[in-house]
Amino acid sequence: MPNDHARPGVTRRSLIAGALGLTAATAGGGLLSACSGKSSATGAAAGAGEAAPSVTLGPKLATVQYPEGYVGPIARTLKPITTEKTTFKIVVKQDVTIGDWKTNAFTKWLEQKTGVHIEWMQVGGTDDDVMTKVNAMIAAGDIPDAFLGIAFTRSQLFLYGQQGLFTDVGQYIDGYALNLQQAMKDYPDTRKLIQAPDKKIYSFPGINDCYHCRAGRVRSFLNTDWLKKVGLGMPQTTDEFREVLRAFKKADPAGKGRTIPFTGYKDAPFEPFIMNAFLYTPTEPWLVVKDGKVDVSFDKDEWREGLKYVNGLYREGLIGRDVFTADEDQLKRYGNAPGTPLIGGARVNYWGNFVEIDQKDPNARWRQYEVMPALEGPNKVRYSAWDYLGVGIEVAHLVITKKCAKPEQLVQWADAQYELEAILRGYGGPGFAWAKKGELGINGKQAVYGFDATWNSQKNINWSQDNPMYRSQDFRLGERVNPKDLTFEEPLYAQTKDKLFPYKQPQELQFPPVTLDQDQAAQEAELRTNLKGEVNGSFAKFMTGQLDPNDDGAWNDYKDRVAKIGVKPYLELEQAAYETYNG
């Protein structure tokens, strides 16, 4: 799931999404005893031939300001869900920011509001470790009432749902999830994006219309102070970009030959930034849709032209030598070097990846760097690889299992987290205030709320985006901009809007998030892993000159290697999944 908070400190958007693999354990064993409790809503869940029970939302808070035309979560009085204490067992991952789930400030607030008590079962380790332990738990039949913030893939949800272990929550939405219903009306594609091929819904989603995240995979920055020193403007084309980097190298603003004209780091893919000036190129797995047919970009002649271009930059010493090996700490040492930065620009997601962000200092170094526009290539190709689908809707924020005897209560508990105040507390903690009339948000309209400047530096106060939330674009851009403590959110939004949004590709070119069945998922995972290794490895070799992109033999050998790995069967799998998605 994409976490767009940067931790620790006040920098709040890392934009780096972690993803778990497609492996799925074979479930077996018996189910544990059911949870107990009494629901405030009467009647059973709506099933075949049954009328949906009636639940109502609390009244709107009259003191909250909204901009004209606002679309997003609404602040309401949360009503208790149960008439007596009810306990559910929920598995979560350990997180240093969340701290102790039992004593977390949002945990206490949500229980006080809903009357629902959670017995937390925390699983530690890396994301892969967590998923291995969860799969083992499911295989042993030792499952909880629900999983929260466990990054099941769409294929895993489908697998376990078909096996009868995960509850189809879709049957409860109409009767018990009125906040989610409204969110799905606001974002009509939500149901299609979260339902499995059997048309059932096995998890509560996170809806996060993060505007700047949609271009995070190609966003790059250049030092505008350096541009002024060399007498050049922001480059618009690949030729102008090369001219700027040559000027940086010649002028050596860092001094003593230390200047690195442009670089990146290993956790931010480099190839889409360059390749989208030659052909539309999303990040791995590099899938595109042309006239309803799924294809890849990495074996096309235009890809080769992009390799020739970036190889030329590297050979001239215009790209950092450790662009594929440096970690974020190393990149920050370049950006935060005493006296003057060492880098003229970088392929990163936002400023905090390479330079310290001081929001109070109007002359802080990060303000020297601005987002580059998408570059236009020699054949007038110019894309920003805009992510219409992958960013906005995230599955698996809450998964209810068949162990739970009162799923309608957990559905209401999950739905309460789509209410505006719950979102703010779960997302940031209690350090927020409702905006006053006349205060402006990131987009220049009436603000809705504002956070304390250091809200994210605290721990044990929020759920670090692991729970169901509804963050519309209007909600995100409704964060108050304090002139005395300027958030970097406003320039990130504005520069993304001005420099990248105009060059977004047509949506029909983007391959959507699809679901595969168990056999397909296993085959796809192996092919994808092997292709990823070959494409990434060969891109680095072509760029650095270990392979010569001008050599027909080297290029044909590369195409033969990806073909032998299995481009054809890989595309056949994805084509079938694409047609099911659209079916």
C-alpha positions as CSV (number, residue, x, y, z in Angstrom):
1,M,0.0,0.0,0.0
2,P,1.3,3.3,-0.8
3,N,2.3,5.3,2.3
4,D,2.8,8.9,1.3
5,H,4.1,10.0,4.7
6,A,7.9,10.4,5.1
7,R,9.0,9.2,8.6
8,P,10.4,10.4,11.0
9,G,10.2,14.1,11.3
10,V,7.9,16.7,9.7
11,T,8.4,15.6,6.1
12,R,5.1,13.9,5.4
13,R,5.3,12.3,2.0
14,S,7.7,9.6,1.0
15,L,5.5,8.5,-1.9
16,I,7.4,5.2,-2.0
17,A,5.0,2.4,-2.1
18,G,6.0,-1.0,-0.7
19,A,4.4,-4.1,-2.2
20,L,4.3,-7.7,-1.1
21,G,4.6,-10.6,-3.5
22,L,1.9,-12.7,-5.1
23,T,2.7,-15.9,-3.1
24,A,-0.3,-17.4,-1.4
25,A,-0.3,-20.2,1.1
26,T,-2.8,-23.0,0.8
27,A,-5.3,-22.5,3.5
28,G,-6.5,-25.3,5.6
29,G,-7.5,-26.3,9.2
30,G,-10.5,-25.3,11.2
31,L,-11.8,-21.9,12.2
32,L,-11.6,-20.6,15.7
33,S,-14.6,-19.7,17.9
34,A,-16.5,-16.7,16.8
35,C,-16.5,-13.2,18.3
36,S,-19.3,-12.1,20.5
37,G,-21.2,-8.8,20.9
38,K,-24.4,-7.1,20.4
39,S,-25.0,-4.8,17.4
40,S,-26.8,-1.5,17.6
41,A,-28.3,-2.2,14.2
42,T,-31.1,-4.7,14.2
43,G,-31.5,-7.5,11.9
44,A,-29.2,-9.8,10.0
45,A,-27.0,-8.8,7.1
46,A,-28.8,-8.3,3.8
47,G,-28.7,-11.6,2.0
48,A,-30.7,-13.2,-0.8
49,G,-34.3,-12.2,-0.4
50,E,-33.7,-10.1,2.7
51,A,-34.2,-6.4,3.1
52,A,-31.2,-4.4,4.0
53,P,-31.2,-3.2,7.6
54,S,-31.4,0.5,8.2
55,V,-28.5,2.3,9.9
56,T,-28.1,6.1,9.9
57,L,-25.2,8.4,10.1
58,G,-24.7,11.0,12.8
59,P,-25.5,14.6,12.2
60,K,-23.0,16.8,10.3
61,L,-20.7,19.1,12.4
62,A,-22.0,22.6,11.7
63,T,-18.7,24.3,12.6
64,V,-16.6,22.7,9.7
65,Q,-16.0,24.8,6.7
66,Y,-16.0,23.3,3.2
67,P,-15.0,24.9,-0.1
68,E,-17.7,25.4,-2.8
69,G,-18.3,22.2,-4.7
70,Y,-16.4,20.1,-2.1
71,V,-16.3,16.3,-2.8
72,G,-15.0,14.2,0.0
73,P,-15.5,12.9,3.5
74,I,-17.8,14.8,5.8
75,A,-17.4,15.5,9.6
76,R,-20.2,13.9,11.6
77,T,-20.9,12.9,15.1
78,L,-20.0,9.2,15.4
79,K,-22.6,7.1,17.1
80,P,-21.8,4.0,19.2
81,I,-22.0,0.8,17.2
82,T,-22.7,-1.5,20.1
83,T,-24.9,-1.4,23.2
84,E,-22.3,-3.4,25.2
85,K,-18.6,-3.9,25.1
86,T,-17.6,-6.0,22.1
87,T,-14.2,-7.5,21.4
88,F,-12.7,-8.5,18.1
89,K,-9.3,-10.0,17.5
90,I,-7.4,-8.3,14.7
91,V,-4.0,-9.0,13.3
92,V,-1.8,-6.0,12.5
93,K,1.9,-5.4,11.7
94,Q,4.3,-3.8,14.2
95,D,5.2,-0.3,13.3
96,V,7.5,2.1,15.1
97,T,5.3,5.1,14.2
98,I,2.1,3.4,15.4
99,G,3.9,2.1,18.5
100,D,1.7,0.0,20.9
101,W,-1.6,-0.5,19.1
102,K,-3.3,-0.9,22.5
103,T,-2.3,2.5,23.9
104,N,-2.2,4.4,20.6
105,A,-4.2,7.7,20.8
106,F,-6.3,6.9,17.7
107,T,-7.1,3.4,19.1
108,K,-8.4,4.9,22.3
109,W,-10.4,7.6,20.5
110,L,-12.0,5.2,18.1
111,E,-13.0,2.8,20.8
112,Q,-14.5,5.6,22.9
113,K,-16.6,6.7,19.9
114,T,-17.7,3.3,18.6
115,G,-17.8,1.2,21.7
116,V,-15.8,-1.5,19.8
117,H,-12.8,-3.0,21.6
118,I,-10.0,-4.6,19.7
119,E,-7.6,-7.2,20.9
120,W,-4.5,-6.6,18.8
121,M,-2.3,-9.4,17.6
122,Q,0.9,-7.8,16.4
123,V,3.2,-9.4,13.8
124,G,6.7,-8.2,13.4
125,G,9.4,-8.2,10.8
126,T,9.8,-6.9,7.2
127,D,6.8,-6.8,4.9
128,D,7.9,-10.2,3.5
129,D,8.3,-11.6,7.0
130,V,4.8,-10.4,7.9
131,M,3.2,-11.9,4.9
132,T,5.0,-15.2,5.5
133,K,3.7,-15.3,9.1
134,V,0.2,-14.4,8.0
135,N,0.1,-17.1,5.3
136,A,1.3,-19.6,7.9
137,M,-1.4,-18.5,10.3
138,I,-4.1,-18.9,7.7
139,A,-2.7,-22.3,6.6
140,A,-2.9,-23.5,10.2
141,G,-6.5,-22.2,10.6
142,D,-5.4,-19.9,13.4
143,I,-7.1,-16.8,12.0
144,P,-8.4,-13.7,13.7
145,D,-11.7,-11.9,13.2
146,A,-9.9,-9.5,10.8
147,F,-6.6,-8.4,9.3
148,L,-5.8,-4.6,9.3
149,G,-3.1,-3.1,7.2
150,I,-1.8,-6.5,5.9
151,A,-0.9,-6.0,2.3
152,F,-2.7,-8.9,0.6
153,T,-2.6,-8.6,-3.1
154,R,-5.8,-8.7,-5.2
155,S,-4.9,-12.3,-6.2
156,Q,-4.5,-13.4,-2.5
157,L,-7.8,-11.8,-1.6
158,F,-9.5,-13.7,-4.5
159,L,-7.8,-17.0,-3.5
160,Y,-8.7,-16.8,0.2
161,G,-12.2,-15.5,-0.7
162,Q,-12.9,-18.4,-3.0
163,Q,-11.7,-20.8,-0.2
164,G,-14.3,-19.3,2.0
165,L,-11.8,-17.8,4.5
166,F,-12.4,-14.1,3.7
167,T,-15.9,-12.6,4.0
168,D,-17.5,-10.9,1.0
169,V,-18.1,-7.5,2.6
170,G,-19.9,-6.3,-0.5
171,Q,-23.1,-7.9,0.8
172,Y,-23.0,-5.5,3.8
173,I,-22.1,-2.2,2.2
174,D,-25.6,-1.2,1.3
175,G,-26.9,-1.8,4.8
176,Y,-24.0,-0.9,7.1
177,A,-21.4,1.2,5.3
178,L,-23.0,4.5,4.4
179,N,-19.8,6.5,4.4
180,L,-18.2,4.1,2.0
181,Q,-21.3,4.2,-0.2
182,Q,-21.0,7.9,-0.6
183,A,-17.2,7.6,-1.3
184,M,-18.1,5.0,-4.0
185,K,-20.6,7.4,-5.6
186,D,-17.9,10.2,-5.5
187,Y,-15.4,7.8,-7.2
188,P,-17.5,5.5,-9.4
189,D,-14.6,3.3,-10.5
190,T,-14.1,2.1,-6.9
191,R,-16.3,-0.9,-7.0
192,K,-14.7,-2.1,-10.2
193,L,-11.2,-1.6,-8.8
194,I,-11.8,-3.5,-5.6
195,Q,-14.1,-6.4,-6.6
196,A,-12.7,-9.8,-7.5
197,P,-13.4,-11.6,-10.8
198,D,-16.4,-13.3,-9.0
199,K,-17.8,-9.8,-8.4
200,K,-17.4,-10.1,-4.7
201,I,-15.5,-7.6,-2.5
202,Y,-13.1,-9.2,0.0
203,S,-11.7,-6.1,1.7
204,F,-12.3,-2.5,2.7
205,P,-10.3,-0.1,0.5
206,G,-8.3,3.0,1.1
207,I,-9.4,5.7,-1.3
208,N,-6.5,8.1,-1.6
209,D,-6.7,10.6,-4.5
210,C,-3.2,11.9,-4.1
211,Y,-2.6,14.3,-6.9
212,H,1.1,14.6,-6.7
213,C,1.5,10.8,-6.2
214,R,0.1,10.3,-9.7
215,A,3.3,11.6,-11.2
216,G,5.7,10.5,-8.5
217,R,7.3,7.8,-10.6
218,V,8.7,10.2,-13.1
219,R,9.1,13.4,-11.0
220,S,12.6,15.0,-11.1
221,F,14.1,18.2,-9.8
222,L,16.7,20.8,-11.0
223,N,18.5,23.5,-9.0
224,T,17.1,26.8,-10.3
225,D,19.9,28.7,-8.6
226,W,22.4,26.7,-10.7
227,L,20.3,27.3,-13.8
228,K,20.6,31.1,-13.3
229,K,24.4,30.8,-12.8
230,V,24.8,29.1,-16.1
231,G,22.3,31.4,-17.9
232,L,19.8,28.7,-18.9
233,G,16.1,28.1,-18.3
234,M,14.3,25.0,-17.3
235,P,14.8,22.4,-20.1
236,Q,11.8,21.3,-22.1
237,T,13.5,18.8,-24.4
238,T,16.0,16.0,-24.2
239,D,18.5,18.2,-26.1
240,E,18.0,21.1,-23.7
241,F,18.4,18.8,-20.7
242,R,21.7,17.5,-22.0
243,E,22.8,21.2,-22.6
244,V,21.9,22.1,-19.0
245,L,23.9,19.1,-17.5
246,R,26.9,20.0,-19.6
247,A,26.7,23.6,-18.4
248,F,26.5,22.4,-14.8
249,K,29.5,20.2,-15.2
250,K,31.6,22.9,-16.9
251,A,30.6,25.6,-14.3
252,D,31.2,23.2,-11.4
253,P,29.0,25.1,-8.9
254,A,29.9,22.7,-6.1
255,G,33.6,23.4,-6.6
256,K,36.8,21.3,-6.8
257,G,35.2,19.1,-9.5
258,R,32.7,17.7,-7.0
259,T,29.6,18.7,-9.0
260,I,27.2,15.9,-10.0
261,P,25.0,17.3,-12.7
262,F,22.2,14.9,-12.2
263,T,21.6,11.6,-10.3
264,G,19.1,9.4,-8.5
265,Y,19.1,6.5,-6.1
266,K,18.3,2.8,-6.2
267,D,14.7,3.1,-4.7
268,A,13.4,5.5,-7.4
269,P,13.3,3.9,-10.9
270,F,15.3,5.9,-13.3
271,E,14.1,4.6,-16.7
272,P,10.5,6.1,-16.8
273,F,12.0,9.6,-16.4
274,I,14.0,9.2,-19.6
275,M,11.9,6.7,-21.6
276,N,8.7,8.8,-21.6
277,A,10.4,11.2,-24.0
278,F,10.6,8.2,-26.4
279,L,7.5,6.1,-25.8
280,Y,4.9,5.8,-23.0
281,T,6.6,3.9,-20.3
282,P,5.1,3.2,-16.9
283,T,7.3,1.7,-14.2
284,E,7.8,-2.1,-13.7
285,P,6.1,-4.2,-15.1
286,W,6.2,-1.8,-18.0
287,L,2.7,-2.9,-19.3
288,V,0.8,-0.7,-21.7
289,V,-2.6,-1.1,-23.5
290,K,-2.9,-0.3,-27.2
291,D,-6.3,-0.8,-28.9
292,G,-7.3,-3.2,-26.2
293,K,-4.1,-5.3,-26.5
294,V,-1.6,-5.6,-23.6
295,D,2.0,-5.0,-24.5
296,V,5.3,-4.1,-23.0
297,S,7.5,-1.1,-23.7
298,F,11.0,-2.6,-22.9
299,D,11.6,-4.4,-26.2
300,K,10.6,-1.7,-28.7
301,D,12.9,0.3,-30.9
302,E,11.9,3.5,-29.1
303,W,13.3,2.0,-25.9
304,R,16.6,1.4,-27.6
305,E,16.7,5.1,-28.7
306,G,16.1,6.1,-25.1
307,L,19.0,3.8,-24.1
308,K,21.3,5.5,-26.6
309,Y,20.4,8.9,-25.2
310,V,20.9,8.0,-21.5
311,N,24.1,6.1,-22.3
312,G,25.4,9.3,-23.9
313,L,24.7,11.3,-20.8
314,Y,26.4,8.8,-18.6
315,R,29.5,8.6,-20.9
316,E,29.9,12.3,-20.6
317,G,29.9,12.2,-16.8
318,L,26.5,14.0,-16.5
319,I,24.9,11.3,-14.4
320,G,26.1,10.2,-11.0
321,R,28.1,7.0,-11.1
322,D,26.3,5.5,-8.1
323,V,22.8,6.2,-9.5
324,F,21.8,2.5,-9.3
325,T,23.5,1.7,-6.0
326,A,23.2,4.8,-3.7
327,D,20.6,4.7,-1.0
328,E,18.6,7.7,0.2
329,D,21.1,8.5,3.0
330,Q,23.8,8.8,0.4
331,L,21.7,11.0,-1.8
332,K,20.9,13.3,1.2
333,R,24.7,13.6,1.9
334,Y,25.0,15.1,-1.7
335,G,22.0,17.3,-1.2
336,N,22.8,18.5,2.3
337,A,26.6,18.9,1.8
338,P,27.9,21.8,3.9
339,G,28.2,25.1,2.0
340,T,26.6,24.1,-1.2
341,P,24.8,21.0,-2.6
342,L,26.8,18.7,-4.8
343,I,23.9,17.8,-7.2
344,G,22.3,19.9,-9.8
345,G,19.2,17.7,-10.0
346,A,17.8,14.3,-9.1
347,R,15.2,11.7,-10.1
348,V,13.3,11.5,-6.9
349,N,9.7,11.6,-5.7
350,Y,9.9,14.7,-3.6
351,W,12.4,17.1,-1.9
352,G,12.7,15.1,1.2
353,N,14.4,12.2,-0.6
354,F,17.5,14.2,-1.2
355,V,17.6,17.4,0.9
356,E,16.5,18.5,4.3
357,I,13.1,20.2,4.4
358,D,12.9,23.3,6.6
359,Q,9.4,24.6,6.2
360,K,10.0,27.8,8.3
361,D,13.0,29.1,6.4
362,P,12.0,30.9,3.2
363,N,15.6,30.5,2.0
364,A,16.0,26.8,2.8
365,R,18.0,24.9,0.3
366,W,15.1,22.7,-0.8
367,R,13.4,25.8,-2.3
368,Q,16.2,26.1,-4.9
369,Y,15.0,22.9,-6.6
370,E,11.9,22.8,-8.8
371,V,10.1,20.0,-10.5
372,M,11.2,19.5,-14.1
373,P,8.6,19.3,-16.9
374,A,8.2,16.1,-18.7
375,L,10.8,16.2,-21.5
376,E,10.0,16.1,-25.2
377,G,12.0,13.6,-27.2
378,P,13.4,13.9,-30.7
379,N,10.2,12.5,-32.2
380,K,7.9,14.9,-30.3
381,V,7.0,12.2,-27.7
382,R,6.2,13.7,-24.3
383,Y,4.5,11.8,-21.5
384,S,4.5,12.1,-17.7
385,A,3.3,8.5,-17.1
386,W,0.3,9.7,-15.1
387,D,-1.1,7.1,-12.7
388,Y,-4.8,7.3,-13.1
389,L,-5.6,4.0,-11.3
390,G,-2.8,2.5,-9.2
391,V,-2.6,5.4,-6.7
392,G,-6.2,6.2,-5.9
393,I,-7.7,2.9,-4.8
394,E,-5.9,0.5,-2.4
395,V,-7.3,-2.9,-1.4
396,A,-6.8,-4.9,1.8
397,H,-7.0,-2.1,4.4
398,L,-9.4,-4.3,6.4
399,V,-10.1,-7.9,5.6
400,I,-12.9,-9.7,7.7
401,T,-12.5,-13.4,8.0
402,K,-15.2,-16.1,8.2
403,K,-14.3,-16.5,11.9
404,C,-16.2,-13.4,12.8
405,A,-19.8,-14.1,13.9
406,K,-20.8,-10.4,13.8
407,P,-19.3,-9.1,10.5
408,E,-21.9,-6.3,10.4
409,Q,-20.3,-4.7,13.5
410,L,-16.8,-4.7,12.0
411,V,-18.3,-3.3,8.8
412,Q,-19.8,-0.4,10.8
413,W,-16.4,0.0,12.6
414,A,-14.6,0.2,9.3
415,D,-17.1,2.6,7.9
416,A,-16.7,4.9,10.9
417,Q,-13.1,5.4,9.8
418,Y,-14.3,7.0,6.5
419,E,-15.7,9.9,8.6
420,L,-13.7,13.1,8.3
421,E,-12.5,13.5,11.9
422,A,-11.7,9.8,12.1
423,I,-9.6,10.2,8.9
424,L,-7.7,13.1,10.3
425,R,-6.9,11.4,13.6
426,G,-6.1,8.1,11.9
427,Y,-3.9,9.8,9.3
428,G,-2.2,12.4,11.5
429,G,-3.2,12.2,15.1
430,P,-5.1,14.6,17.4
431,G,-2.9,17.6,16.4
432,F,-5.3,19.2,13.9
433,A,-7.8,22.0,14.0
434,W,-10.8,22.9,11.8
435,A,-10.0,25.8,9.5
436,K,-11.6,29.1,10.0
437,K,-13.6,30.8,7.4
438,G,-11.3,32.6,4.9
439,E,-8.3,30.4,5.6
440,L,-7.0,28.9,2.4
441,G,-6.0,25.4,1.5
442,I,-3.3,24.0,-0.8
443,N,-5.4,24.7,-3.9
444,G,-6.2,28.3,-2.9
445,K,-9.8,27.5,-1.9
446,Q,-11.4,27.5,1.5
447,A,-9.4,25.2,3.8
448,V,-11.1,22.4,5.7
449,Y,-8.5,21.6,8.4
450,G,-4.9,22.2,9.4
451,F,-2.2,20.2,11.2
452,D,0.4,21.3,13.7
453,A,3.7,21.7,11.9
454,T,5.3,18.8,13.9
455,W,2.3,16.5,14.0
456,N,4.1,13.7,12.2
457,S,7.2,13.7,14.5
458,Q,5.2,12.1,17.3
459,K,4.6,8.4,17.6
460,N,1.8,6.3,19.1
461,I,-0.8,8.9,17.9
462,N,-2.1,7.6,14.5
463,W,-2.4,4.4,12.5
464,S,0.1,5.4,9.8
465,Q,-2.3,5.0,7.0
466,D,-2.9,1.3,7.6
467,N,-6.6,1.6,8.1
468,P,-9.6,2.2,5.8
469,M,-9.7,5.9,4.9
470,Y,-11.3,8.1,2.3
471,R,-9.0,10.9,1.2
472,S,-10.5,12.6,-1.9
473,Q,-8.5,15.2,-3.9
474,D,-10.6,18.0,-2.3
475,F,-9.8,16.6,1.1
476,R,-6.1,16.5,0.5
477,L,-6.0,19.9,-1.1
478,G,-8.2,21.3,1.7
479,E,-5.2,21.3,4.2
480,R,-4.7,24.8,5.5
481,V,-1.5,26.6,4.3
482,N,0.0,28.5,7.1
483,P,2.0,31.5,5.8
484,K,4.3,31.3,8.8
485,D,5.0,27.6,8.3
486,L,4.8,26.9,4.6
487,T,4.1,23.3,3.9
488,F,6.0,21.8,0.9
489,E,2.6,20.3,-0.1
490,E,1.5,23.5,-1.9
491,P,4.6,23.8,-4.2
492,L,4.5,20.1,-4.8
493,Y,0.9,20.3,-5.9
494,A,1.4,23.5,-8.0
495,Q,4.6,22.3,-9.7
496,T,3.1,18.9,-10.5
497,K,0.0,20.6,-11.9
498,D,2.1,22.9,-14.1
499,K,5.0,20.7,-15.1
500,L,3.6,17.2,-15.4
501,F,-0.2,17.1,-15.5
502,P,-0.3,18.7,-19.0
503,Y,1.6,15.8,-20.4
504,K,-0.3,12.9,-19.0
505,Q,-1.0,10.0,-21.4
506,P,-4.5,9.0,-22.4
507,Q,-6.0,6.9,-19.6
508,E,-6.8,4.0,-22.0
509,L,-3.0,3.4,-22.4
510,Q,-2.6,2.5,-18.7
511,F,-2.8,-1.1,-17.7
512,P,-5.2,-1.4,-14.7
513,P,-4.7,-3.3,-11.4
514,V,-6.0,-6.7,-12.2
515,T,-6.7,-9.9,-10.3
516,L,-5.4,-13.4,-11.2
517,D,-6.5,-16.8,-9.9
518,Q,-4.1,-19.0,-7.9
519,D,-2.5,-20.7,-10.9
520,Q,-2.2,-17.6,-12.9
521,A,-0.7,-15.6,-10.0
522,A,2.0,-18.2,-9.4
523,Q,3.0,-18.3,-13.0
524,E,2.8,-14.5,-13.4
525,A,4.9,-13.9,-10.3
526,E,7.7,-16.1,-11.6
527,L,7.7,-14.5,-15.1
528,R,7.4,-11.0,-13.7
529,T,10.3,-11.5,-11.3
530,N,12.6,-12.9,-14.0
531,L,11.6,-10.2,-16.5
532,K,12.1,-7.5,-13.9
533,G,15.6,-8.7,-13.2
534,E,16.6,-8.9,-16.8
535,V,15.1,-5.5,-17.8
536,N,16.4,-3.6,-14.9
537,G,19.8,-5.2,-15.1
538,S,20.1,-4.6,-18.8
539,F,18.9,-1.0,-18.6
540,A,21.8,-0.4,-16.1
541,K,24.3,-2.1,-18.3
542,F,23.2,-0.3,-21.4
543,M,23.2,3.1,-19.6
544,T,26.7,2.6,-18.1
545,G,28.2,1.1,-21.2
546,Q,28.7,-2.5,-20.1
547,L,26.4,-3.1,-23.1
548,D,26.5,-0.9,-26.1
549,P,23.0,0.2,-27.2
550,N,24.4,1.2,-30.6
551,D,25.5,-2.4,-31.2
552,D,22.8,-4.3,-33.1
553,G,24.1,-7.6,-31.7
554,A,23.9,-6.4,-28.1
555,W,20.4,-5.1,-28.6
556,N,19.2,-8.3,-30.4
557,D,20.7,-10.5,-27.7
558,Y,18.8,-8.5,-25.1
559,K,15.5,-9.0,-27.0
560,D,16.2,-12.7,-27.3
561,R,16.8,-12.9,-23.5
562,V,13.5,-11.3,-22.6
563,A,11.7,-13.4,-25.2
564,K,13.2,-16.6,-23.8
565,I,12.2,-15.6,-20.2
566,G,8.6,-15.5,-21.5
567,V,7.3,-12.2,-22.7
568,K,4.7,-14.0,-24.8
569,P,3.1,-16.1,-22.0
570,Y,3.4,-13.2,-19.6
571,L,1.4,-11.0,-22.0
572,E,-1.1,-13.8,-22.5
573,L,-1.7,-14.0,-18.7
574,E,-2.1,-10.2,-18.4
575,Q,-4.4,-10.0,-21.5
576,A,-6.7,-12.6,-20.0
577,A,-6.8,-10.7,-16.6
578,Y,-7.3,-7.4,-18.5
579,E,-10.3,-8.8,-20.3
580,T,-11.8,-10.2,-17.1
581,Y,-11.3,-6.8,-15.5
582,N,-13.3,-5.2,-18.3
583,G,-15.8,-8.1,-18.5
